């Protein structure tokens, strides 16, 4: 019986060490706040400073649960720089995430920073996807007809001249 208990205890300790070693490491890009939940309007859990090292405990969409200096909270992945070679295992589409935009629960898809130099060096164009993108275009007449069905009004926007800025 004691032998089984000792083996079980060793297995639990080994799992804890393995999971701690497998945790992603990162760094905060800009000073800000850790949030209590993965929502932009969540309560603040504590401050973080630029270049502060963090351990990433969990990812949920475009948010990461992190721990640093004994404080846990959520930050947007856009505000994290992962350590080199810290790619998340099992990610089906690296660089993409679905995110909840707030406590409303609306969902959007966004590109997420995180490509390292090797990813960029090994990138190749996908011409089939580019052709598919071309099929998504609509004519101005189709857009106008759809807008009219939705009772939208056409609006003209004055663009800035090239080389000028609005002051």
C-alpha distance (Angstrom), angle and dihedral (degrees) to the residues before:
residue distance angle dihedral
X1 . . .
X2 3.80 . .
X3 3.78 89.8 .
X4 3.84 91.0 55.4
X5 3.80 90.5 48.2
X6 3.81 91.1 50.1
X7 3.82 91.7 49.4
X8 3.81 90.8 48.1
X9 3.81 91.8 49.2
X10 3.82 91.0 48.6
X11 3.81 90.6 49.9
X12 3.81 91.9 50.7
X13 3.81 92.3 48.6
X14 3.80 91.3 46.4
X15 3.82 91.0 51.4
X16 3.81 90.8 50.7
X17 3.81 92.3 51.0
X18 3.81 91.7 45.4
X19 3.80 93.5 50.0
X20 3.81 91.9 47.0
X21 3.79 90.7 50.6
X22 3.83 90.9 46.8
X23 3.82 93.6 51.4
X24 3.77 114.3 114.2
X25 3.77 117.8 -112.7
X26 3.76 124.4 -148.2
X27 3.76 147.0 155.2
X28 3.81 131.9 -120.4
X29 3.82 111.4 -114.5
X30 3.84 99.8 -160.1
X31 3.78 132.6 20.2
X32 3.79 113.3 -102.3
X33 3.77 142.2 113.1
X34 3.76 136.1 -55.8
X35 3.79 109.0 -129.7
X36 3.81 126.9 -139.6
X37 3.84 91.5 -131.4
X38 3.82 134.8 19.1
X39 3.82 94.4 -94.7
X40 3.79 130.3 103.2
X41 3.83 90.2 -128.6
X42 3.82 96.7 46.3
X43 3.80 123.5 123.2
X44 3.80 116.5 -87.0
X45 3.80 116.3 -103.3
X46 3.80 97.9 -172.8
X47 3.80 144.2 -49.8
X48 3.81 128.4 -77.1
X49 3.78 127.8 -163.9
X50 3.78 130.9 -141.8
X51 3.82 112.5 -85.0
X52 3.82 91.8 14.5
X53 3.83 110.1 151.6
X54 3.81 116.0 -124.2
X55 3.78 138.8 -178.2
X56 3.80 112.8 -130.9
X57 3.79 108.4 -135.5
X58 3.80 100.9 175.8
X59 3.78 140.9 -5.2
X60 3.77 122.8 -141.9
X61 3.79 113.3 178.5
X62 3.80 108.2 -58.8
X63 3.80 92.6 -13.3
X64 3.78 132.3 86.8
X65 3.77 128.5 -157.9
X66 3.79 105.8 -139.3
X67 3.77 139.4 -179.5
X68 3.77 126.1 -151.7
X69 3.79 130.9 161.3
X70 3.81 90.2 -5.9
X71 3.81 94.2 -54.8
X72 3.81 121.4 115.3
X73 3.78 126.5 -161.6
X74 3.79 146.8 123.4
X75 3.81 129.0 -82.4
X76 3.77 132.0 174.9
X77 3.79 114.0 -98.9
X78 3.80 87.0 -127.2
X79 3.81 87.0 68.9
X80 3.82 93.9 53.5
X81 3.76 132.9 82.4
X82 3.80 111.6 -158.8
X83 3.77 119.8 -140.7
X84 3.80 113.4 -103.3
X85 3.79 110.9 -81.8
X86 3.81 92.3 15.6
X87 3.79 95.5 124.2
X88 3.79 113.1 154.0
X89 3.79 110.9 -107.3
X90 3.78 115.6 -120.7
X91 3.81 96.5 16.9
X92 3.79 105.9 155.2
X93 3.81 96.9 -158.9
X94 3.78 111.2 19.3
X95 3.77 112.6 -146.9
X96 3.82 95.8 24.6
X97 3.78 129.3 96.5
X98 3.76 140.4 165.8
X99 3.75 112.5 -130.5
X100 3.75 139.3 -170.1
X101 3.78 107.8 -127.2
X102 3.80 94.1 -148.9
X103 3.74 141.9 -44.8
X104 3.82 88.1 -49.4
X105 3.80 88.3 80.2
X106 3.81 95.6 -131.8
X107 3.78 111.8 151.6
X108 3.79 130.7 -143.5
X109 3.79 134.1 170.5
X110 3.75 120.8 -126.3
X111 3.77 141.3 173.6
X112 3.78 113.5 -108.2
X113 3.77 127.3 -150.7
X114 3.73 114.4 -118.3
X115 3.78 108.3 105.4
X116 3.74 110.4 132.0
X117 3.79 128.0 -152.7
X118 3.81 92.3 -90.9
X119 3.83 92.0 53.1
X120 3.79 90.6 52.4
X121 3.81 92.9 45.1
X122 3.83 91.2 51.7
X123 3.81 96.0 43.6
X124 3.80 117.9 121.3
X125 3.80 129.4 -172.7
X126 3.79 117.6 -103.7
X127 3.80 104.3 -144.1
X128 3.81 93.6 -177.4
X129 3.80 90.1 59.7
X130 3.79 89.9 47.4
X131 3.81 90.3 53.7
X132 3.80 89.9 47.9
X133 3.80 89.5 52.3
X134 3.80 89.0 55.2
X135 3.81 90.4 57.7
X136 3.80 91.0 60.0
X137 3.81 94.7 67.2
X138 3.81 119.4 108.2
X139 3.77 130.0 -157.8
X140 3.80 120.9 -107.9
X141 3.83 88.9 -112.9
X142 3.83 92.2 54.0
X143 3.81 90.6 48.1
X144 3.81 91.2 48.9
X145 3.84 92.0 49.3
X146 3.81 92.0 49.8
X147 3.81 91.0 48.0
X148 3.80 91.3 50.8
X149 3.81 91.2 51.8
X150 3.81 88.2 54.4
X151 3.84 91.1 47.2
X152 3.80 92.0 -116.1
X153 3.79 119.3 155.9
X154 3.77 123.4 -132.6
X155 3.79 113.7 -116.5
X156 3.80 130.0 -168.8
X157 3.80 116.7 -140.8
X158 3.79 119.7 -156.8
X159 3.78 107.9 -134.0
X160 3.78 123.2 -149.1
X161 3.79 117.6 -106.6
X162 3.78 113.0 -104.6
X163 3.78 110.2 -88.1
X164 3.83 95.4 18.1
X165 3.75 127.6 104.3
X166 3.77 130.6 -155.0
X167 3.81 114.2 -111.9
